[in-house]
């Protein structure tokens, strides 16, 4: 379980770094772009992918290309969500995106719906509604951002999970698929930053590059330790899955409330509790 704990810490650390970006005058877009330099390099060094598998017939390049576009853009949405809605709701929205993965599993991949999973989906949707509800602020720009970005994170990560499933079903080795995704994401992320530079909206800084390196370490650590957790407990995938998701929501809530003093209404807190319950019910199902 030490690998799962390390994965949880790395996942929440990503949100913490995004939360601190403005305080330390870090350009989040640049940091996200440099993050993919690190994840690509670490994938080559530690996972040693065999790229020859990407030249075989049946490689789902459309899904890989979609992931290459979505990974950096949804990362930007996550950064905006952390800034406007806070770590607590952003992490919970990201983890609740598994509801969309489940719906896709039933609709697209032939999985059978059972009572616990159906209950978990219902609780998860209720949790999401409670977490994004901001009474009295919905008409202001900041209030709209406070519920809109978590919903984008929820939908975006759900689509990413479905695309990951599509790539996995195609039989592409994990290391090769990760390398392809990260390389494409790197190109997209830097293309966005070059466009911003041409529009004189940003200037490349060493500080943002260094922050991106740290972000990349945390992002890759999250992936690597999660995979090793599954490898260490091959007979207990539900335990790893539940521990990871519950751990991120719980630790994210503690960090957001205690360290950053994020303000949550009773309804928002009830939503976090329902999210924990929903993930637990789904894992048991």
N, C-alpha and C positions, 0 to 999 in steps of 0.2 A: 504493500500500500504506500510505501515511501515514494514511488514513482508518481502515483496519483496525486499525492500531497504536493510534490514538486510541480506537477502540471497545473494544479489549482493556483499555487502561488505565482507561477509565471503568467497565467491567464489574467489574474487580478493585477499583477504588476504592469501588464500592458495598459490596462485602464488607468492605473495610477500615473504612468508616464504621460499618457494623453491628457490627463487632468492637470498635470503640472506644466504642460508645454507653454501655455500663455504666460504663466508666472515667470518662466525663465527665458522668455522671448525666443521661443523655438517655433519655427515654421513647421506646422504639422504635416503639410503636404510633402515638404522636402524630407522630413524624418521618415515618413511612410515609404517614400521612394528608396532611400538608403537602407531601410529595413529589408527590402527585397534583395539588395546586394548581399547582405549578411546571410539571409535565409538560403539564398541560392548557393553561396559558397559553403555553408555548413552542410547542406544537403549533399553536395559533391564529396566533402571530406568525411562525413560521418556515415552517410547511408550508401555511398559509392554506387549510384544507380547505373544500370546498364541501359544506355540510351538506344541500343540497337532494337529494343522492343518497340520503340516509337516508330520504327520504319516498317513494322509488320502490318498486314491488312487488318482492318477492323478497329484501328485506333480511333476513338471518338474525338476527333480534332475539334468538332463544333463545340462539344462540352468543355474541352480543355481551353479553347479560345474564350468561351463565355466565362470560365473561371479566371482566366488571365485578366479579363476586363473587370469582373465583379470584385475580385479580391482587393485591389487597391481602392476602388470606388466605395465599397461598403466599409472599408477601413476608415475612409474619410468620414463616412456617415457615423461610424462608431465614435470617432473623435468629436464630431459635432454633438452627438447624443450625450457623451460624457460631460461636455462643456455646458450644455443647456439643461439636461435632465439629471445629471449626476451619475456616479458610479453604480449606485444601488440599482436604479431602474434600468440602466444601460446593460449591465451584466445579466440582470434577470431577463430582459427582453431578448438578449442574445441566446441565452440558454433555453428560453421558451420557444425559440425557432424550431426546436425538435418537433413541435406540434405539426408544422408544415411538412416536415420529413415523414411523420407518421401518416398524414393524410395522403401524401404521395405514395407511400408504401402500400396503402390500401387501394388507391386509385390506379397506380401505374405499375406496381411491382408484384401484385397478386397476394399481398399479405392479408390474413384474415383478421377482421376486427373482433375483439373480445370485450367483455364488460369492463375490466379494469382499464384498458387502453381508452375505451370510449369515455369513461368517467374522468380519466386523466386529461384527455383533450378538452372536455367541458370545463374542468377546474382550471386548466391552463389558460383558456380563452377568458374566463372570468378574472383570473389573476392579471392578465395583460390589461384588461379594461380597468381594473382597480389601480394598476401602477401608472397608467398614462393619464388618468383623470386628474385634472387640475382645476378645481372649482374657482371661478372668479378671474381666471387668467387666460381663458381660451380665446378672448378677443384681442389680446395683445400679441405682438410679434414674438416676444420671448416665451409667452405662454404657449403659443402655437408650436414653437420649436421644441418646447418641453414635452409635448406628446407626439409630435410628428416624427422626430428623429428616432425615438425608440421603436416606433412602428416600422420605419424604414430598416432599422437594424434587425428587427424581428423578421420582416419579409425577406430582406437580403440574405441573411445567414440561412434562412430556410431554403431558399433557392440554391445557395451554395452547397448545402448538405445534399440536396437532391442530385445536383450535378456530380458531387463526389461519389454518390451511389451509382450513378450512370457510368462513371469512369471505372469504378471498382468492378462492376458487372461485366465490363468489356475485357477484363483480365489483364489490364495494364499494371505492371509491377508498381508498388507504392513509390519507391524511390524515383523511378523514371517519371511517373505522373506528377509527383511533387516538383521535380526539377523543371518539367515543362511548364507547369502552372506558375512557379516562381519566376521563371525567365520571362514569360509573357507578361506577368504582373509588373515586373521590373521595367519592361519597355513601355507599358501603358502609364505607369506612375511617373517615369521620367519625361515621357511625352507631355503629360499634363503640366509638369513643372516647367518644361521648356516653353510651353505655350504661355504660361503665367509670366515667365521672364520676358518673353517677347512683348507681352502686353504691359510690361513694367509694373507688374503686380507683386513681384517678389525679387529678392536677390539671394543667391546661394551663399550660405554661411557655414563656417566650420562648426559652429555650435549646433546647428540643425543636423549636420551630417553626423556628428558624434552622438547626438540624441537618437538618430536613426539607427546607428550601430547598436546602441543599448536596447532600443525597441526590437531590433531584429533578433538579438540574443534571447529576449523574453518570449518573443513570438515563436521562434524555433524551439525553445525549451518547452513551451507548452505542447507543441506537436510531438516532439521526441519523447518526453516523459509519458505522455498519454499513450503513445504506441508501445513503449516499454512496459507500461502498466498492464496493457492487454496481453503482452507477451508473457509477463510474469504470472498472470492469473488467467490462463487460457480457458479454464473451465468455468470462469465466473465473469462473463462479459457484462451481465446486468449489474454486478457489484461495481465494476470499474466505471460503467456508464453512469450509474446513479451517484456514486461517490464524487465523480468529476463534476457533474452538473450541480448537485446539491452543495458541494464544497465551494464552487465559484459563487453561487448565489449567496451562500452564508458568509463567506469571507469578504465578498464584495460589499455586502450590507454592513458588516462590522467596520470595514475600512471607510466606507462612505459616511457612516453615522458618527464614528468616533474620531477619525482623523480629519476628515474634511467638513464635519458638522453640516452635512446635507440635511435640508429640511424636507421631511416627508409628512404628509397628512396621515391620519389613522387609516384612511382608505388605502393609501399607498402602501403602508406597512402591512395591512391585511393582504394586499396583492402579493407582496414578497412572501408572506407566509403561505398563501395559496399556491404560489409558484413552487415552493419547496414540496408541498403536499402533492401537487400535480406530477412533478418529476418522480417522486417516490412511488406514486400509484402506477405511473407508466412503466417504470423499471420493474415493479413487481409483476405487472401484467405481461 
